[in-house]
Amino acid sequence: MKERLKNIQKKQWIKAAVWGTMYVLFLLWHGNWWWIVLLPVIVDAFTTKFINWSWWKRYKDTNKTLYSVCSWIDAIVFALVAVYFINLYLFQNYQIPSSSLEKSLRVGDFLFVSKASYGPRVPNTPLSFPLVQHTFPAWLGGGRSFIEKPQWEYRRLKGWDKPEKGDIVVFNFPTGDTVCTKMQNPDYYTLCHYYGYATVHQRKDLFGDIVWRPVDRRENYVKRCVGEPGDTLQIIDNQLYVNGEAMPDKEGVQYNYYVQTTGGLLSNSTLDKLGISKDDRHLVPQTQTGIQEKLALGLNPDMPVYHFPLTREMKERLEKNSVVDTIIIEPEWRGGDVYPLGATFLAEDSVVRWTRDNYGPIYIPKKGQTVTLTADNMQIYKRVIETYEHSSARVGEDYTFKMDYYWMMGDNRHNSADSRYWGFVPEDHIVGRPVFIWLSIEKDKPLFRGHIRWNRLFHGAEK
């Protein structure tokens, strides 16, 4: 022992001190001091080396195959462990899959998401494969990428901020707790509402198996926070109100419009300059159904009519086009009724019916706040109480919320599945804050002609 200590060089002690200090600081942040038992192992790895982690290096000249294999294993294991902890506690990559935040964040944007901003969560399922959310890809055989047990209770480490109105936030999909493996969109609860609970559970050929996922293994979504805990939110004719005050739309907010021309068609170059993607360029067909749609909208059935999303600025530019005759916003009836989650299984005559364009008022639960449950608000808070907070309550009782909740909406207001459809986002579902775009791909453009949106690289993504 004395001989070993004598042979330890000064730089080895320095490395041990640096890594040991970093480890202690991490434990201080994490708050779990049971892991302090590993500190002697860290010190030993740099100094005394009683545990010979590099035993395979002595075979460098005598058994090159063993040396090569072990070198690769060592590098892969180190990389996986490093990625696992970085992904859990610091940041992760996220790709924008849908147009719900156009034009703020676009389909094909790859985001650097900071988990430290709001404070990283201690994982519910610590035994999981890094970089895989819940299911291995088909080429790896599919199947679950995490082990259900052990499962830890929700706990969040200290961050330097909380989600605020206007923030773009990445979170786990609240109604992604139960999933039909063969039909994951729309979500399980919507499927049960439209097809019936019995049909969804019996028709495995159509819906597949019904699986449950813990909070941190649910799909990641990204939306804009428009309501904080304790706020009262309402939408009147597409205008968002929070605590009775009209909230001005962000620059990128857009709604669906019908655009009737004077007879000609809008050119692809015009639509390109406006920033309307090919997927959004819908021309109402001259079929019986299409003609009836035009008549219902009060438009000329003989003239070409487009249907696509526009921001205020895009609408103003289009109004100046000589080919355009009339622009009207998509009417409320096109969006249909919206049922607050928790009301979907109640009798039809007792269900609160709102719409995409006229919604609420609705109170957003705040931790420690008490509400008296009524027949009306029980429909709204039923899922919060039973599913998110694992409690029970009845009409007429007072209930005190255990967590903070948030209200998330997309900037593409008429094409966004958001809190209007699936309700509140609990604080334990918050993943992190997008910081910047590190890559942006335009799928409609060829490789060397605009496929990479160079002007969006390293563009801020927080707002």
Buried (B, 14 or more C-beta within 10 A) or exposed (E): EEEEEEEBEEEBEEBBEEBBEEBBEBBEBBEEEEEEEEBEEBBBBBBBEEEEEEEBEEBEEEEEEEBEEBEEEBEEEEEEEEEBEEBBBEBBEBEBEBBBBBBBBBBBBBBBBBBBBBBBBBBBBBEBBBEBBBBEEEEEEEEBBBEEEEBEEBBBBEBEEBBEBEBBBBBBBBBBBBBBEEBBEBBBBBBBBEBEEEEBBEBEEEBBEEBEBBBBBBBBBBBBBBBBBBBBBBBEEBEBBBEEEEBEBBEBBBBBBBBBBEEEEBEEEBBBEBBBBEEBBEBBEEEEEBBEBBEEBEBBBEBBBBBBBBBEBBBEBBEEBEBBBBBEBBEEEBBEEBBBBBBBEBEEEEBBEBBBBBBBEBBBBBEEBEBEBEEEBBBBBBBBBEBBBEEEBEEEEEBEBBBBBBBBBBBBBBBBBBBBBBBBBBBBBBBBBBBBBBBBBBEEEEEEEEBBBEEBBEEEBEE
